[in-house]
Amino acid sequence: MADADFDFNGEYVVDFFALFHKEQDADQVAELFLKRIDNDEPFVKVESRKYEHGGDASIAIELQVSKVMEVTYNNISEFELEYKRIAEKHGGYSDGWGVFMGDEEEPEEEDSYTE
């Protein structure tokens, strides 16, 4: 991220991902984070979708949880560990994180992520 001139000052929406083999497991974790949104915690998005990377044998449910936070090693590591533990309790596993950095050539574009 530093090589891409990411500005580490300020808060960003950071997306965290987990994969589950069963939709009901992903839904249970999603409900936990939706309740946290209701409690005014800094989560702004909870979304699940089919994750078909690698063919039929690896079809899974991907759960994205997006949190507003400063992008520091400690902040990312702390929440990534929390998310990992929650996912594992529900039969899932952590699958990384990303943050939107923007595209200088296309200022309105919102689909570029860096891990």
Beta strands, then each sheet from edge to edge (+ up, - down):
strand 1: 11-20
strand 2: 43-51
strand 3: 60-70
strand 4: 92-100
strand 5: 113-114
sheet 1: 2+ 3- 1+ 4- 5+
end
